[in-house]
C-alpha cells in the first residue's frame, strides 16, 4: 500500500463543506471523506508551523523532539517517519514544505555532509526530497527571509515572469494602476494575483505531485505539503471573487473576552496581528481570499484524485488530508494561530484507507481525541510494522479506521507552545525559559497552564462552545483544574527520552547477564538455576595455590 500524506498550511477544521461550512463547497475534500473517516477532534501538538510539523514527522511531542518554534532545528539523530518507514521497505518522499532548518552544528560535529544521502535526509526531516519549497520568499532590507533557493521562483522565471523574486511580485501580488499591489497588505486581498492561475503555487505543486506519481514504482509515503491557504492572502482569478463579504461569517468573539483577560491572552490580543484582525474591513477582505485559496486547493486535489482513479492506484493508496494548525481569522480578537482556541489547535483530519477492513467506516466521523503524532504510528502500522512505542508517542488510528474500539485510549489531548522569541514574552515580562504554555483538553474541559506564575485558564466547551468564558479564576471550578493538572503531571512524567532501547530489549537485558556468566552476589550458587553456574563448577584444570 502507498500513502499520500497531504498537508495544507493553516487550513481551519471548519472551512470544508464536509465539516459544515455554510457557503464554501469543497467537493474533493468531501470525496475523500466519503471514502474514509473524518476525525472531528484532531489536535496539533503545537499551534505554530515548525513545531507542529516536527511533531507530525517524528510522532513525538514538542518537548520530546525539542524543535519547539519556527527556526529551532530538529536535532541530528531524531527518528522520523522516514526512518521508520524505510526500515519497513517503504520510501518516504517530500514534495513541498517542511518549515524545518537543519541541525547544521550537529551535522558538522558528526561529520555529516548535506550532499550525502544520510546528510540530505537529516536536512529534510527524514524525507527524500523530490522538491522542497517552503513558500515564504519574503525580501527586505536585509535580504531574503529564506536563504535557500526557491524551485518555485526558478519555475516562474523559466515561464517568463520578469523578476528576481516573482513569488513576491506576481504570485503573491496583484496590480493596481501598473503598480505592484502586494499581498502582504490586507487591503489588496480582494485583487486577483497577477499570475496565470495554472502557474500559481498550488497548481505548480500539484504538477510536481502528478509527475512523481507517474514514475513511482515502489511502495511509498509521499508528503505533499502545500503552502496555501497560508498568508499572504491573495489568490489568482477566477478564485479571487468567488466569495465576498456576504460569505464572511460573523466573528466568534465577545466583548467580555477583553474585560480583564488573562495576561497571556491579553498580550496576544494586543499584538499587531490581533489588532489587525479585530477590524471588520480586514476580515471582509481576507476571509473571501482565504476561501478562494481553499477552493483552489480543493480543485487541485481533484486532479490528484482523478489521476489515482484513472490509473487504479486509488485502490492501494491511503489518502490523508490534514493541516499543521488553524487560523483565527479575527475570532477571539486574534489572527494567525499561536493560542489554544479550537480555531487554532484543532485541525481537519480525513483518512481514506483502501483496504477492505475499512469498508464499514467509509463516510463516517470519529469523535475520539486524536493527536497529530498519531499519524506516524498509523503509517508505520500501514507499512506492516509494529509501532516502536519507546520512540513514537502517538498511537495508531487503525482501530478507528477498521471500526474497532481501542482499549485504553487517551483521556486528554496535549498541546504546547513556546513563545520565547515573540514580543508577547517582552510584554509579559517573563524569562525565556518560562515563556511556555500547555493545553490539556478532555473533550469538554480545556485548561491552559502558563509558566511564569500565572493562573491557569479554563473553558467548559459543553456550556460555552465558543470559549468566551474563562473560568480559571473561579474557585467553584477548582476540582476541574486540579483534575486536569493531574493529567498534565502524569503526562510530564512520561518516558520520553529512553529511545535507544525498546521494552522487549530491556526484558532481554534483564536476563542476558546471567546467561552469559555474569553472576554477582551469590553465596553458593543455589540461588539460581544450575545451568547458569555449570561453567563455574567442576574439577580445576590446575592448582597454583601451592608452591
C-alpha positions as CSV (number, residue, x, y, z in Angstrom):
1,X,0.0,0.0,0.0
2,X,1.1,3.6,-0.7
3,X,0.4,6.6,1.4
4,X,-0.4,10.2,0.2
5,X,0.1,12.4,3.2
6,X,-1.3,15.7,2.1
7,X,-1.0,18.8,4.3
8,X,-2.5,22.3,3.7
9,X,-0.8,25.1,5.6
10,X,-3.1,27.0,8.1
11,X,-6.3,25.3,6.9
12,X,-9.1,25.6,9.6
13,X,-11.0,22.5,10.5
14,X,-14.4,24.1,9.8
15,X,-13.6,25.6,6.4
16,X,-14.7,22.5,4.5
17,X,-18.2,21.7,3.3
18,X,-18.0,18.2,4.9
19,X,-17.3,20.0,8.2
20,X,-20.4,22.1,7.8
21,X,-19.1,25.4,6.3
22,X,-22.3,27.3,5.1
23,X,-21.0,28.7,1.8
24,X,-17.6,27.1,0.9
25,X,-18.1,24.0,-1.1
26,X,-15.1,21.5,-1.2
27,X,-16.4,18.5,-3.2
28,X,-13.0,16.9,-3.4
29,X,-12.3,17.0,0.3
30,X,-15.8,15.7,0.7
31,X,-15.0,13.0,-1.9
32,X,-12.1,11.7,0.3
33,X,-14.3,12.0,3.4
34,X,-16.9,9.8,1.7
35,X,-14.2,7.2,1.2
36,X,-12.9,7.2,4.7
37,X,-13.1,8.6,8.2
38,X,-13.3,12.3,9.2
39,X,-11.8,12.8,12.7
40,X,-13.7,15.6,14.4
41,X,-11.4,16.0,17.4
42,X,-7.9,16.1,16.0
43,X,-5.4,18.4,17.6
44,X,-1.9,19.6,16.9
45,X,0.9,19.3,19.4
46,X,1.8,23.0,18.9
47,X,-0.1,25.8,17.2
48,X,2.9,27.0,15.3
49,X,4.2,25.8,11.9
50,X,7.6,24.4,12.6
51,X,7.0,22.8,16.0
52,X,3.7,21.2,14.8
53,X,5.3,19.8,11.7
54,X,8.2,18.3,13.6
55,X,5.6,16.5,15.8
56,X,3.8,15.2,12.7
57,X,7.1,14.0,11.3
58,X,8.5,12.3,14.5
59,X,5.4,11.2,16.2
60,X,6.6,12.9,19.3
61,X,5.6,15.9,21.5
62,X,7.5,19.1,21.0
63,X,9.1,18.9,24.4
64,X,10.4,15.4,23.4
65,X,11.9,16.4,20.0
66,X,12.9,19.9,21.1
67,X,12.1,21.8,17.9
68,X,9.5,24.0,19.7
69,X,9.2,27.0,17.4
70,X,10.0,28.1,13.8
71,X,13.7,28.1,13.3
72,X,14.5,25.6,16.0
73,X,16.5,22.8,14.3
74,X,15.3,19.2,14.6
75,X,18.4,17.7,16.3
76,X,20.5,15.2,14.4
77,X,19.5,11.7,15.1
78,X,15.9,12.3,16.0
79,X,13.9,9.5,14.4
80,X,11.3,10.5,11.8
81,X,8.6,8.7,10.0
82,X,11.0,8.4,7.0
83,X,13.5,6.5,9.2
84,X,10.7,4.1,10.5
85,X,9.2,3.5,7.1
86,X,12.4,2.9,5.2
87,X,13.2,0.1,7.6
88,X,9.9,-1.5,6.5
89,X,10.7,-1.2,2.8
90,X,8.6,2.0,2.1
91,X,10.2,5.1,0.6
92,X,9.3,8.4,2.2
93,X,9.3,11.5,0.0
94,X,8.7,15.2,0.3
95,X,7.0,17.4,-2.3
96,X,6.6,20.9,-0.9
97,X,7.1,22.5,2.5
98,X,8.5,21.3,5.9
99,X,9.4,24.7,7.5
100,X,12.4,22.9,9.0
101,X,16.0,24.0,9.3
102,X,18.8,21.5,9.6
103,X,20.9,21.0,12.7
104,X,24.0,22.3,11.0
105,X,26.1,22.3,14.1
106,X,25.1,18.8,15.0
107,X,25.8,17.6,11.4
108,X,29.2,19.3,11.4
109,X,30.0,17.7,14.8
110,X,29.3,14.2,13.4
111,X,30.9,14.9,10.0
112,X,27.7,14.6,8.1
113,X,27.7,16.4,4.7
114,X,24.3,17.6,3.4
115,X,25.2,16.3,-0.1
116,X,25.3,12.7,1.1
117,X,22.1,10.6,1.3
118,X,22.1,10.4,5.1
119,X,23.1,14.1,5.3
120,X,20.3,15.1,3.0
121,X,17.8,13.1,5.0
122,X,19.0,14.8,8.2
123,X,18.5,18.1,6.5
124,X,15.0,17.3,5.3
125,X,13.2,15.9,8.4
126,X,14.0,12.3,7.3
127,X,12.4,12.7,3.8
128,X,14.0,12.1,0.4
129,X,13.1,15.5,-1.1
130,X,11.7,15.4,-4.6
131,X,11.2,19.1,-4.4
132,X,11.4,21.3,-1.3
133,X,9.9,24.8,-1.3
134,X,8.8,26.4,2.0
135,X,6.9,29.1,0.1
136,X,7.8,32.2,2.0
137,X,10.2,34.2,-0.2
138,X,9.8,37.5,1.6
139,X,12.5,40.0,0.8
140,X,13.5,43.1,2.8
141,X,16.5,45.4,3.6
142,X,18.5,42.5,5.0
143,X,17.8,40.2,2.1
144,X,15.5,37.1,1.9
145,X,13.7,35.6,4.8
146,X,14.6,32.2,3.4
147,X,18.2,31.8,2.2
148,X,17.6,28.6,0.2
149,X,17.0,28.5,-3.5
150,X,13.3,28.6,-4.4
151,X,12.4,26.0,-7.0
152,X,9.1,27.8,-7.5
153,X,10.8,31.1,-8.2
154,X,13.0,29.4,-10.7
155,X,10.0,27.9,-12.4
156,X,8.3,31.3,-12.7
157,X,11.5,32.8,-14.2
158,X,11.5,29.9,-16.8
159,X,7.9,30.7,-17.6
160,X,8.9,34.3,-18.4
161,X,7.9,36.3,-15.3
162,X,10.3,39.2,-15.4
163,X,11.5,39.5,-11.8
164,X,14.3,38.2,-9.5
165,X,11.5,37.3,-7.0
166,X,8.4,36.6,-9.0
167,X,6.9,34.9,-5.9
168,X,6.6,38.4,-4.3
169,X,6.0,40.4,-7.5
170,X,3.5,38.1,-9.2
171,X,2.3,35.0,-7.4
172,X,1.6,37.0,-4.2
173,X,0.7,40.4,-5.5
174,X,-2.0,42.0,-7.6
175,X,-1.7,45.0,-9.8
176,X,-3.2,48.5,-9.3
177,X,-2.6,51.3,-11.9
178,X,0.5,49.5,-13.1
179,X,1.9,49.3,-9.6
180,X,2.5,46.2,-7.5
181,X,-0.4,45.6,-5.1
182,X,1.4,43.3,-2.6
183,X,-0.4,40.5,-0.9
184,X,1.4,41.5,2.3
185,X,-1.1,44.3,2.6
186,X,-4.6,43.2,3.6
187,X,-6.2,46.0,1.5
188,X,-5.1,44.1,-1.6
189,X,-6.6,40.7,-0.6
190,X,-9.6,41.1,-2.9
191,X,-7.5,41.7,-6.0
192,X,-6.6,38.8,-8.3
193,X,-2.9,37.8,-8.1
194,X,-1.0,39.0,-11.1
195,X,-0.3,35.5,-12.4
196,X,-1.8,32.9,-14.7
197,X,-3.8,30.6,-12.4
198,X,-2.0,27.5,-13.8
199,X,1.3,29.0,-12.7
200,X,0.3,29.8,-9.2
201,X,1.7,27.9,-6.2
202,X,-1.0,25.3,-5.6
203,X,-1.2,24.1,-9.3
204,X,2.6,24.1,-9.5
205,X,2.9,21.8,-6.6
206,X,0.1,19.6,-7.9
207,X,2.0,19.3,-11.2
208,X,5.1,18.1,-9.3
209,X,2.9,15.6,-7.4
210,X,1.5,14.1,-10.6
211,X,5.0,13.8,-12.1
212,X,6.0,11.9,-9.0
213,X,3.0,9.6,-9.1
214,X,3.5,8.8,-12.8
215,X,7.0,7.4,-12.1
216,X,6.6,5.9,-8.6
217,X,7.3,2.2,-8.8
218,X,7.8,1.1,-5.2
219,X,5.7,1.3,-2.0
220,X,5.9,5.0,-0.9
221,X,4.7,7.5,1.6
222,X,4.6,10.9,-0.2
223,X,4.2,14.0,1.9
224,X,2.5,16.6,-0.4
225,X,2.8,19.8,1.6
226,X,1.0,22.9,0.2
227,X,1.9,26.4,1.4
228,X,-1.7,27.6,0.9
229,X,-4.1,28.7,2.3
230,X,-1.4,30.3,4.4
231,X,-0.9,34.0,4.0
232,X,-0.2,36.2,2.0
233,X,-4.0,36.1,1.5
234,X,-4.2,36.7,-2.2
235,X,-5.4,34.3,-5.0
236,X,-5.5,34.4,-8.8
237,X,-8.6,34.7,-10.9
238,X,-11.1,33.2,-11.0
239,X,-10.8,32.4,-7.3
240,X,-10.3,36.0,-6.2
241,X,-14.0,36.9,-6.4
242,X,-15.8,33.6,-5.9
243,X,-16.6,34.8,-2.4
244,X,-17.3,38.2,-0.9
245,X,-18.2,40.0,2.3
246,X,-21.6,38.3,2.3
247,X,-19.8,34.9,2.7
248,X,-17.9,36.1,5.8
249,X,-19.4,34.5,8.9
250,X,-19.8,36.7,12.0
251,X,-16.7,36.7,14.1
252,X,-16.7,34.3,17.0
253,X,-15.8,36.8,19.7
254,X,-17.3,38.6,22.6
255,X,-16.6,42.0,24.3
256,X,-16.4,40.1,27.5
257,X,-13.2,38.5,26.4
258,X,-11.5,41.9,26.5
259,X,-12.8,42.6,30.0
260,X,-9.9,41.8,32.4
261,X,-8.5,38.9,30.3
262,X,-5.8,36.5,31.4
263,X,-2.5,38.4,31.0
264,X,-1.2,35.9,28.3
265,X,-4.5,36.1,26.3
266,X,-4.5,39.9,26.7
267,X,-0.9,40.1,25.3
268,X,-1.8,38.2,22.2
269,X,-5.0,40.2,21.6
270,X,-3.0,43.4,21.8
271,X,-0.3,42.5,19.3
272,X,-0.3,43.7,15.8
273,X,-1.9,40.6,14.5
274,X,-4.8,40.7,16.9
275,X,-5.3,44.4,16.3
276,X,-5.5,43.9,12.5
277,X,-7.9,41.0,12.6
278,X,-10.2,42.8,15.0
279,X,-11.0,45.2,12.2
280,X,-14.1,44.2,10.2
281,X,-12.7,45.6,7.0
282,X,-9.7,43.3,7.3
283,X,-11.9,40.2,7.8
284,X,-14.1,41.3,4.8
285,X,-11.0,41.4,2.6
286,X,-9.1,38.5,3.9
287,X,-11.6,35.8,4.5
288,X,-13.0,35.7,0.9
289,X,-9.4,35.4,-0.3
290,X,-8.8,32.6,2.2
291,X,-11.9,30.8,1.0
292,X,-10.7,31.3,-2.6
293,X,-7.3,29.7,-1.8
294,X,-9.1,26.7,-0.2
295,X,-11.3,26.4,-3.2
296,X,-8.3,26.3,-5.4
297,X,-6.7,23.7,-3.1
298,X,-9.9,21.6,-3.5
299,X,-9.8,21.8,-7.3
300,X,-6.2,20.7,-7.4
301,X,-6.9,17.8,-5.0
302,X,-9.5,16.8,-7.6
303,X,-6.7,16.5,-10.2
304,X,-4.8,14.1,-7.9
305,X,-7.9,12.0,-7.1
306,X,-8.8,11.8,-10.8
307,X,-5.3,10.6,-11.6
308,X,-5.5,7.9,-8.9
309,X,-8.8,6.7,-10.2
310,X,-7.7,6.7,-13.8
311,X,-4.6,4.6,-13.0
312,X,-6.3,2.4,-10.5
313,X,-3.8,3.5,-7.8
314,X,-6.7,4.7,-5.6
315,X,-7.3,1.0,-4.8
316,X,-3.9,0.7,-3.0
317,X,-3.3,4.3,-1.7
318,X,-4.2,5.6,1.7
319,X,-5.1,9.3,1.4
320,X,-4.6,11.6,4.4
321,X,-5.8,15.2,4.4
322,X,-4.8,17.5,7.2
323,X,-3.2,20.8,8.3
324,X,-0.4,21.9,10.6
325,X,-2.7,24.3,12.5
326,X,-5.7,26.6,12.0
327,X,-6.2,30.3,11.6
328,X,-8.2,32.6,13.9
329,X,-9.3,35.0,11.2
330,X,-10.4,37.5,13.8
331,X,-12.2,35.1,16.1
332,X,-11.5,35.8,19.8
333,X,-9.9,39.1,18.7
334,X,-7.0,37.2,17.3
335,X,-5.3,36.4,13.9
336,X,-2.9,33.7,12.9
337,X,-2.7,30.8,15.3
338,X,-0.5,30.6,18.5
339,X,-3.1,30.0,21.2
340,X,-5.4,27.1,22.0
341,X,-8.9,28.0,21.0
342,X,-10.4,25.4,18.6
343,X,-9.9,27.7,15.6
344,X,-6.1,27.3,16.1
345,X,-5.3,24.0,17.8
346,X,-8.0,21.8,16.2
347,X,-7.3,20.6,12.6
348,X,-9.1,18.8,9.8
349,X,-8.1,15.2,9.5
350,X,-9.5,12.8,6.9
351,X,-8.1,9.3,6.3
352,X,-9.3,7.1,3.4
353,X,-7.9,3.6,3.8
354,X,-8.3,1.5,0.7
355,X,-8.2,-1.9,2.5
356,X,-11.4,-4.0,2.7
357,X,-11.1,-3.9,6.5
358,X,-12.0,-0.2,6.4
359,X,-15.2,-0.7,4.3
360,X,-17.5,-0.5,7.3
361,X,-16.3,3.0,8.3
362,X,-16.4,4.7,4.9
363,X,-18.2,8.1,5.0
364,X,-18.2,8.2,8.9
365,X,-16.9,10.5,11.5
366,X,-14.9,9.7,14.6
367,X,-15.1,11.9,17.8
368,X,-12.1,10.3,19.6
369,X,-9.4,12.6,20.9
370,X,-6.7,12.4,18.2
371,X,-3.3,14.0,18.1
372,X,-1.2,14.9,15.1
373,X,1.5,12.5,16.4
374,X,-0.8,9.6,15.8
375,X,-0.1,9.7,12.0
376,X,3.4,8.4,12.3
377,X,2.2,5.4,14.3
378,X,-0.6,4.9,11.8
379,X,1.8,5.0,8.8
380,X,4.2,2.5,10.5
381,X,1.3,0.0,11.0
382,X,0.1,0.6,7.5
383,X,3.5,-0.3,6.2
384,X,3.3,-3.6,8.1
385,X,5.4,-2.7,11.1
386,X,5.0,-2.7,14.9
387,X,4.9,0.8,16.4
388,X,8.1,1.4,18.4
389,X,6.3,3.0,21.4
390,X,9.5,3.8,23.2
391,X,10.2,6.3,20.4
392,X,6.8,7.1,18.8
393,X,4.5,8.7,21.4
394,X,1.4,8.7,19.1
395,X,-0.9,5.8,18.7
396,X,-2.1,4.1,15.5
397,X,-5.5,5.1,14.3
398,X,-6.1,1.7,12.6
399,X,-8.7,0.6,15.1
400,X,-10.9,3.6,14.3
401,X,-10.4,3.0,10.5
402,X,-11.5,-0.6,10.9
403,X,-14.5,0.1,13.1
404,X,-12.9,-1.1,16.3
405,X,-12.8,0.5,19.7
406,X,-9.3,0.5,21.0
407,X,-8.7,-0.2,24.7
408,X,-7.4,2.4,27.0
409,X,-7.5,5.3,24.5
410,X,-6.1,8.7,25.7
411,X,-8.3,10.7,28.1
412,X,-6.8,14.1,27.1
413,X,-5.0,15.8,24.2
414,X,-1.9,17.8,25.0
415,X,-0.5,20.8,23.1
416,X,2.5,23.0,23.9
417,X,3.6,26.5,22.8
418,X,7.0,28.1,23.3
419,X,6.6,31.9,22.7
420,X,10.1,32.8,24.0
421,X,11.2,34.6,20.8
422,X,8.0,36.6,20.4
423,X,7.1,40.2,21.5
424,X,4.5,38.7,23.9
425,X,7.3,37.5,26.1
426,X,8.5,41.0,26.5
427,X,5.0,42.3,27.1
428,X,4.5,39.8,29.9
429,X,8.0,40.3,31.4
430,X,8.7,36.5,31.6
431,X,12.1,34.8,31.3
432,X,12.8,32.9,28.1
433,X,12.6,29.6,30.0
434,X,9.1,30.5,31.4
435,X,7.6,31.6,28.1
436,X,5.8,28.3,27.7
437,X,2.1,27.3,27.5
438,X,0.4,23.9,27.9
439,X,-3.1,22.8,26.9
440,X,-4.9,19.9,28.4
441,X,-8.2,19.1,26.8
442,X,-10.5,16.1,27.7
443,X,-13.2,16.8,25.0
444,X,-15.2,19.0,27.3
445,X,-12.9,20.9,29.7
446,X,-9.9,22.7,28.4
447,X,-7.2,24.0,30.7
448,X,-4.2,26.1,29.7
449,X,-1.2,26.3,32.0
450,X,1.1,29.3,31.6
451,X,4.6,29.1,33.2
452,X,5.8,32.3,34.9
453,X,3.5,32.4,37.9
454,X,0.2,33.0,36.0
455,X,-3.1,31.4,37.0
456,X,-4.5,28.7,34.6
457,X,-7.2,29.4,32.0
458,X,-10.2,27.0,31.9
459,X,-13.1,26.6,29.5
460,X,-16.1,24.4,29.5
461,X,-16.9,23.6,25.9
462,X,-20.2,21.9,26.7
463,X,-21.8,25.0,28.2
464,X,-19.5,27.5,26.4
465,X,-18.6,26.0,23.0
466,X,-17.4,29.4,21.8
467,X,-14.8,29.5,24.6
468,X,-15.8,33.0,25.7
469,X,-15.8,32.5,29.5
470,X,-12.5,31.8,31.2
471,X,-13.3,30.0,34.5
472,X,-9.7,29.7,35.6
473,X,-10.1,32.2,38.5
474,X,-13.4,30.9,39.8
475,X,-13.0,28.8,42.9
476,X,-16.1,26.8,42.0
477,X,-14.1,25.0,39.3
478,X,-11.0,24.2,41.3
479,X,-11.8,20.5,41.2
480,X,-11.7,20.5,37.3
481,X,-8.5,22.5,37.4
482,X,-6.9,20.0,39.9
483,X,-8.1,17.0,37.8
484,X,-6.6,18.4,34.6
485,X,-3.4,19.3,36.4
486,X,-3.2,15.6,37.4
487,X,-3.4,14.7,33.7
488,X,-0.7,17.2,32.9
489,X,1.5,15.9,35.7
490,X,1.1,12.3,34.6
491,X,2.0,13.4,31.0
492,X,5.0,15.3,32.2
493,X,6.3,12.1,33.9
494,X,6.1,10.1,30.7
495,X,9.1,8.2,29.5
496,X,10.1,10.4,26.5
497,X,13.8,10.2,26.1
498,X,14.7,6.5,26.5
499,X,14.6,6.0,22.8
500,X,17.6,3.7,22.2
501,X,16.1,0.6,23.9
502,X,12.6,-0.9,23.5
503,X,10.7,-2.7,26.2
504,X,11.5,-6.0,24.6
505,X,15.2,-5.2,24.5
506,X,15.1,-4.2,28.2
507,X,13.5,-7.5,29.0
508,X,16.3,-9.4,27.2
509,X,18.8,-7.3,29.0
510,X,17.3,-8.3,32.4
511,X,18.2,-11.9,31.8
512,X,21.2,-11.7,29.5
513,X,23.8,-11.1,32.1
514,X,23.3,-14.4,34.0
515,X,23.1,-16.3,30.7
516,X,26.5,-15.1,29.7
517,X,28.1,-15.8,33.0
518,X,27.8,-12.6,35.0
519,X,26.7,-13.9,38.4
520,X,27.5,-11.5,41.2
521,X,26.1,-11.5,44.7
522,X,25.7,-15.3,45.1
523,X,26.6,-17.2,48.2
524,X,26.9,-20.8,46.9
525,X,25.1,-20.7,43.5
526,X,22.0,-22.4,44.7
527,X,20.1,-19.1,44.3
528,X,20.0,-19.5,40.5
529,X,19.3,-22.4,38.2
530,X,22.1,-24.9,38.0
531,X,22.6,-24.4,34.3
532,X,23.7,-20.8,34.9
533,X,26.6,-21.9,37.2
534,X,27.7,-25.0,35.2
535,X,30.6,-23.2,33.6
536,X,32.0,-22.3,37.1
537,X,31.8,-25.9,38.6
538,X,33.9,-29.0,38.1
539,X,37.5,-30.1,38.6
540,X,40.1,-27.3,38.5
541,X,42.4,-27.6,35.4
542,X,45.4,-26.9,37.7
543,X,46.3,-25.8,41.2
544,X,48.6,-22.7,41.5
545,X,47.8,-22.1,45.2
546,X,50.5,-24.5,46.3
547,X,54.3,-24.0,45.9
